[in-house]
Amino acid sequence: MEAVLALGGKVINREKAKLEDILKNEEINSMIDRIGAGAGGDFEINDVKYEKIVIMREGDTEGGDIEVLLVGLLYAYM
């Protein structure tokens, strides 16, 4: 199974926001839903739908910033 999700702009910095505020972002909520394992205290590794998650980004500075924010979000809550 494959899925491609596009983000429109920067992601909320997880160090400056609570999980409930992060989940208000429609695109992040969609990503968490597609992965299928929940987030935070609801995360269940056995429910992950994918073997790999690939983050592709634009080659500019903003793309790098978004990549770091996404990796931080995945690491902290999944």
C-alpha positions as CSV (number, residue, x, y, z in Angstrom):
1,M,0.0,0.0,0.0
2,E,1.3,3.5,-0.9
3,A,0.1,6.9,-0.1
4,V,1.4,10.4,-1.0
5,L,0.5,13.3,1.2
6,A,1.5,16.8,0.3
7,L,1.9,19.5,3.0
8,G,1.1,23.1,2.3
9,G,3.6,25.2,4.3
10,K,5.4,24.8,7.6
11,V,4.4,22.4,10.3
12,I,3.8,23.5,13.9
13,N,6.9,23.2,16.0
14,R,6.2,20.4,18.5
15,E,8.5,21.9,21.1
16,K,6.3,25.1,21.2
17,A,2.9,23.5,21.0
18,K,0.9,20.8,22.7
19,L,-0.2,17.7,20.9
20,E,-3.8,18.8,20.9
21,D,-2.8,22.0,19.1
22,I,-0.7,20.0,16.6
23,L,-3.7,17.8,15.9
24,K,-5.8,20.8,14.9
25,N,-3.6,21.0,11.7
26,E,-5.6,19.2,9.0
27,E,-2.6,18.0,7.1
28,I,-0.8,16.6,10.2
29,N,-4.0,15.0,11.3
30,S,-4.4,13.4,7.9
31,M,-0.8,12.1,8.0
32,I,-1.4,10.5,11.4
33,D,-4.7,9.0,10.2
34,R,-3.0,7.5,7.1
35,I,-0.2,6.0,9.2
36,G,-2.9,4.4,11.2
37,A,-1.2,4.0,14.6
38,G,-2.5,7.1,16.4
39,A,-0.2,9.6,18.1
40,G,1.0,10.4,21.6
41,G,-0.5,8.1,24.3
42,D,-2.8,6.5,21.7
43,F,0.1,5.4,19.5
44,E,0.2,1.6,18.9
45,I,3.2,0.4,16.8
46,N,1.4,-2.8,15.7
47,D,-1.2,-0.7,13.9
48,V,1.2,1.1,11.5
49,K,0.0,0.5,8.0
50,Y,3.4,1.0,6.2
51,E,6.8,-0.6,6.4
52,K,8.5,2.7,5.6
53,I,7.7,6.4,5.7
54,V,9.6,8.5,3.2
55,I,9.8,12.3,3.6
56,M,10.6,14.1,0.4
57,R,11.2,17.8,0.5
58,E,12.2,20.7,-1.6
59,G,15.9,21.4,-1.8
60,D,15.7,24.9,-0.2
61,T,16.1,26.1,3.4
62,E,12.4,26.1,4.0
63,G,12.1,22.5,2.8
64,G,14.9,21.5,5.3
65,D,13.0,23.3,8.1
66,I,9.8,21.4,7.3
67,E,11.7,18.1,7.2
68,V,13.2,18.7,10.6
69,L,9.8,19.6,12.0
70,L,8.2,16.5,10.6
71,V,11.0,14.2,11.8
72,G,10.7,15.8,15.3
73,L,7.0,15.3,15.3
74,L,7.2,11.6,14.3
75,Y,10.0,11.0,16.8
76,A,8.2,12.6,19.7
77,Y,4.7,11.3,19.2
78,M,5.1,8.0,17.2
